[in-house]
């Protein structure tokens, strides 16, 4: 289905704000917390930023949000520039969730500890923290820095520190209608970005030309994207940013017989969709065509099982059956949650450890598969990224799918199948 004509959503309402603040207070009641501290990592930390602060502020990233009793939350931000932006928004009449009295500068553990004392938080408080638990794919030790946590503990040595990210996830992962409208619009932008990749992936253009076209398409639509994961060639087995973005080398030029693989991130209002766009440039290796077919089979099965009442683990187990039957291997997850991140499904199929070259490396470990026990609810959002490789020939496909009552609700079409370049 094409989604390019979705209407631009209105800004989030104050009713949406109140729903989210009530969600935080519900966590506090259920876990018997005196305080809930929500850590937000720095801005520009994409992809997969730890920006739970934004969920509660609808404002610039990089703050710590503190809920105490039934008071409005206090936002401790990293620099005066955030306050300057807040002032500017007020001058323009923007819809803001925060009043000036809620915002202060000083994002350090020592300042947060002093603020808690100023709030008269008891010395033996139960302090819940969102930011200490693993948050794949980047924060396996949690997002909150050691010094921030240490500063809070020094101010409150008798307090109990309680990690509560899972409590947040099970509540916030079920999206409201306002949130779903943002996700659908982001998916429409991602669909256009995938098409921009297809028409630019032609001989003579470079990977840099493709990245520029994809990024420009997003920004011109009023979306946001931080980067694109991409690789190309007659064979390709890596996964991540194009090598020329971190290693001093020339961007690769596209040739006939290449496959161009990508992971495209499209965000609108910080609501994210992901698109595993793959483009065949003319005739490609038969193993690439076979890998694309297996990946599509995994995708179709995953969509049919992404429904209310089943567990995430059941979806992963069913989704990887074609991959297991094919005898192929895979390099990245088949599926994971987004908005927010949480469960991630690598499954049991072989990874890069099956390649002969791996014997040259000191240690190769499989990543964990957290969240298998999660029972799916309608309104959760997942990135589908089934991938399959035979030897050194890898293909991945996928898009964003919403959990439905009876099956998944697909938001994308073009990136869910192997696309063909115009030659």
Secondary structure by P-SEA (a helix, b strand, c coil): cccccccccccccaaaaaaaaaaaaaaaaaacccbbbbbbcccccccccccccccccccccbbbbbbcccccbbbbbccaaaaaaaaaaaaaccccccccccccccccaaaaaaaaaaaccccccbbbbccccccccccccccccaaaaaaaaaacccbbbbbcaaaaaaacccccaaaaaaaaaaaaaaaaaaaaaaaaccccccaaaaaaaaaaaaaaaccccccccccccccccccccccccccccccccccccbbbbbbbbbbccccccccbbbbbcccccaaaaaaaaaaaaaaaaaaaaccccccaaaaaaaaaaaaaaaccccccccccccccccccccccccccccccccccccbbbbbbbccccccccccbbbbbbbbbbcccbbbbbcccccccccbbbbccccccccccccc
